[in-house]
Amino acid sequence: MKRLLALILLLAGGGAAFFLFETFHAYRGHSGSVLVTIAPGTGAASAAGTLVEHGVLESRMPFLALYAFGRFRHRTLKAGEYLFDRSMSPYDVYGKIVRGEIYYHLVVIPEGSDRFDIARILHDKLGLDPQEVLQATAQPNLIHDLDPAAPSLEGYLFPDTYRMPASTTADGAARIMVARFRQVLDSRFRQAMDPAPGTDLHELLTLASLVEKETPNAEERSEIAGVFTRRLQHQMALDCDPTVVYAARLASANTDLSPTGPAPITAGELASNSPYNTYRRAGLPPGPICNPGAASLDAALHPAAGDSLYFVSNLHGGHIFASTLAEHDRNVARYRREVAAENGTGIQPQPAAPTRPPAQRQVRRTRHHKRTRT
């Protein structure tokens, strides 16, 4: 009898030791990193099988045993996408899933991205339907309290680096970016706006979006803002190429989600009757043409003083400013000569078909400031 009892204890001890070994022994049957999706409503057996298939677990039994014991503590598996990039024991795998330590994708929205760029980025990073993103960002309800005149969420989708789970929806992504905008507005710009009489958020964001698209140089953004502000004061057309590009983006929203490229603006685009065409329509466009960053918002809020009304590319990532049309014409002529010399042709580009230097902007001859396509 004693021998039988000893045998039973030995077997029980051996089974317990084996179970503990299997439960706490790290295993890795995959190379690199692997993402495993636990869909909503997935049962423990199915989840364990998926983990085995992906090489996260060697066998299902330790995981299922932990789940069975865990249910007494009301612990359940949480749906989501999980990243496994190292060896893990069944105990650690189980803990990761019941705690809901889901994987968050890094989604980078660069400064100056418009709704169409964001739709493409969210499709690439999260697999969202671009048209659903465009539909979600076309509705201004989320910012109606801030800007009753907003035609869409353009301008309010703050450019930043976000961590979003794979389950993020188009509406959810829009809410996340708008919430970030509100946070930045309250923490960095609200106090500066309140003391300034007549400061209108809608106009401020619209101006900031033009500044964002006109220059990547943070040091000259306030100068660009100053030029646009003075042109508005003098009731001069803004003649801002990026507004023409945006009008074309709106016109082809259902078919074209590609980044705006180096192609020159066409005569048809310049003649467009779009309210965003600042060649044909006076004043600011109906709303922002992109989502500006903090630097451009600050520049729009604090435009540089001076008398400049024109600017043209200097071929080095910046611009040359002028206060008279005659001075601007000389700057444009110099720009054309430098472009011709850089191209090695000796032939100056003609106004109707200007030559675009690599990674630089084009000049289009007008009565006002420089003409470029971004």
N, C-alpha and C positions, 0 to 999 in steps of 0.2 A: 504493500500500500504506500509505504514511504517512497519507494522507488518510482511508483506511478506518479505520485504527487510531485516528486522532484523532476520527473520527465515533463510533466505538464508545465511546471514553473519554468523549466529550461526552455521549452518550446515557446511559452508566452514571452519570456524575456528576449529570446532570439527574434520573435516576431516584432516585439516592440522596438528592439534595436534596429531591425531591418526597416521598419516603418519610419523611425526617426532619421535613419540614414537617408532613405529615399526622399523624405520631406525636406530635409535641410541641406541635402547635397546639391551643389550648384551644377547646372547642366547647360550646355550650349550646343545645339545641333544645327546652327545656322552660321553663315559667314556674314560679316559686316553687321549692319543694322536691319531690323525687320519691323514693319508696322503691321499690327494685328488689329482688326476691327471686330469689336463685340457689338453686334447690332442690338437695338432695343428688343427686349423680349426673348433674347437668347438664353436657353437653359444651360445649367452647369455642365451637363454631359456634352452638349454641342460646343460650348466654349472651350472645354478641355480638349476636345477633338481638334478644334481649330488651332489651339496652341501646340498640340503635338505635330500637326501637319506643317506648321511653320518652324519647327525645331526649337521652340521655346521650352517645351516639356518633353521628357523622355517617355513618360507614360501618363495616362489619365488618372490612375488610382490615387496617388497622394493628393492631387488637387481636389478630386471629388470627395476624399475623406475630410480634407480641411473645410470644404464647403458644407458637408454634412454636419460637422461639429460647429461650424460658424453660424449655422442657421439658428442654433439655440440662443445666439446673441443677436439675432435679427440682422445679421450682416448679409447683404445681397451683392451680387455682381452688378457693377455699374457700366452701362453701355458707353462706348466711345472708341477712339482710336488710340492704341497703346504702342509705344516705342520700346523695343528691346534691343539694346546695343551691347550687352555683356552677358556673361554667364549668371544665371539666377536660379535659386532653388524654388521648388514648388511653393514653399511657404512665402517667399518674397513675391513670386508671381501672383499668388492669390491675394496677398496684402495689397499689392499695387492696384489690382482690379477692384477690390471691395472699397478701397479708399478713393477710387475714381481719379487716379493720377494719369489723366489722359494726355495725349501728345498735342502740343500747340504748334501750329505752323507759323513760321515767321513770314509776315506779309509786309513788304516794304512799299509804301506809297510815296514816290519821290515828290518833292516840291514842284508845283506847276502841272501835276497830273490833272487831266480833266475827267469827267465821268466816264468817257469812253476808254481812256487809259486804265482807269480803275476797274472797269468791267473786264478788260483783258487780263489784268493782273490777278483778279480774284478767280478768273477762269483757270489761269495757269497754276495758281497756288492751291486753290481749294476745289477746283472742278465746278465752280458755279456757272450756271447758264448766263452768258453775257447779257442777253436780252432781259433776263429777270433782274440783273443788277441795274441796267438802264431804267427799267420800269420802277424799281424801288427808289432810285436816286432822282427820278423825275418828279416825285411827289414831295412838295415842300412842307408837308404837315409837321414834320419833326422840328422845324425852325420857324413856324408861323409866329410864335411869340417874339422871336428875335427880329424877324424880317417879314412882315406881312406881304411885301411886294416881291418876294423871291419867286422866280419862275420855276426853280428846281432846287435841289440840294447843292448844286455847283457852288463852290466857294466855301461850303460849310463842312466838307469831308476832309478833315485836317490831315495833311501829309505827314506821315510818321511811320515808325516801325511797330507793327502790331503782332500780337500773339493770338491766333485764332484757331479754335479746334476745327476739325474736319466737318463737324456738324453745323457750322455757321451757315446761316441762310443769307440771301441777298438783303433782306430787311434787317437781319441781325448785324451784318457788316456795316450797313448804313448807320444804324443806331450807335455802333461802337465808334465810328469816325466822327459823327456829330457830337457825341458825348465828349470826345477828346477836344473838339473845337471849343465847346463850351468851357471846358476846363482851362484851356490856354487863354481864351478870351477873359475869363474871370481873374486868372492869376497874373496875366501879363499886360492886358490892354484896357480892362474896364476902368481902372482909376485914371488912366491917361485920357480916356474918351469922355468921362463924365464932366471934368472941368472945362472941356472944349465946347463952347456953345455951338449948336447946330451940327454937331458931329453925327452923321448918319451911317449906321453900320452897313446898310446896303451899298451906299456909294463908296464907303471906305473899302469894302471887300472887292467891289468891282474895279476900283482904281488899283488896288494891290494886285489883282489878278493880271492886269495889263502890265504892271511893272515886273511881275514875276516872269511873264513870257518874253519881255523885251530884253532882259539882261540876266546872265548867270552871275554877274559880278556884284557881290553884296555891297561893295564899297561905293558903287555908283547908283544904287537903287533909289536913294533919296533924290539924286539929281534927276533921274528919269521921272520920278513922281512930281518933282518941281516943274519939269517941262510940261507934263500933261495938265497939272493944276493951272499953270499960267495960260495954256492954250484954251482951257475951259473958261477961264476968266475973260479972255479976249474973244470968246465965241468963235474960236478957230476949230476947224475939224481936227480930230485927233489923228486921223490917217494912220491907224495902228494896224499893221499887217496881221498880228495874231488874232484880231477880232474877225478878220476876213477868213482866216483859216478855221476858226471856230464855227463861223456861219456855214462853211462847207462841211464841217464835221456834223453839224445838226442836220444838214440836208441829206447826208448819206448815213445817218445813224443806224439804219437797219442793215447796212451792208459793209460798212467800213469801220473796223475797230483797230486798225493798224496805227502805230505811232505816226505823228505828223513828220513827214520826211523832208528832204532837201529840195523837192520839186518847187519851181517858182510858182508864185500865185498867177493864175490865169486872168486874162482880160474879163472872162465871164464871171469869175469870182469877184473881181473888183467892181463889176457892174451890178452885182447881186443887190436886190432890194431888201435883203435881210435886215432886220432892226439891229443886228450885231455888226453890220458893215459900217465902220466909222469913217469910211470914205464917202458914203452916201447919206449917213445919218449924223446929225450934229449931237454933241454931248457924249456922255458915257453910254455904253450899250445897256440893254435891259437888265443885265446882271453879270456876275463874274464869268470869265471865260475859262477858268481853271481853279484849282485849289491852291492858293498861295501859302507860302510858309511864313513863319514869324518875322523874318527879316523884311519881307515885302510888305507885310502888314504894318510894321513899324515905319517903313519908308513912306507909306501912304498916309500914315498918321502924322508924320513929321517930314513933309516935303522940303527939300533944300531951297533956300532963298536964292534969288538971282534973276537974271533976265533972259536966260537961254530959252529958246522956243523950238530948237531943232537939234537933232543928233544923228550921227552916222557912224557906222562901224569903223574902228581903227585897225581891224585885221588882227588884233591881239586879244580878243575877248572883251574889249571895252568899247567905248564910244568917244567921238569928238563932238563937243557941244558948240552951238552957235546961237547968237541972239538976233541975227539978221538973215534974211533969205540970201543976200549976196554972199555973206560969209559961208553959209551952208552950201551954196552952190560950189564955192571953191573947195570946200571939204569933200563934197561928192566927187568933184573932178579929180582930186588927189586920190581918193579911194579907187576910182576907176583905173587910174594910171598904175596904182600899186597892184591891183588885181591883174591887169594886163601883164605887168612885169613878172608877177608870180606865176602866171600861166605860161610865160615864155613866148607869148605870141606877139607882143608889141601892139596888139589891136585892142583898143578900149571897148569894153562891152557897151552895146547900145541900150538906150533906155527901155526899148520894148522887149529886149531879151537879154537882161543882165546875166553875167556869168557869176556863178556862186563858187567862191573858193572853198576848199575843204574845211569842214567844221566851222565855217563862218557864215555870216548872214549876207544876203544880197541887198543891193540898193536898187530901189525903183524910183526914178526921177519924178518928183511931184512938186507941188508948190510949197509943201510944208516940210516936215522933218524926214528923216531917213526912211527908206522903204526896204524892209527885209522880210523874209519868211522864216519863222522859227519852226 
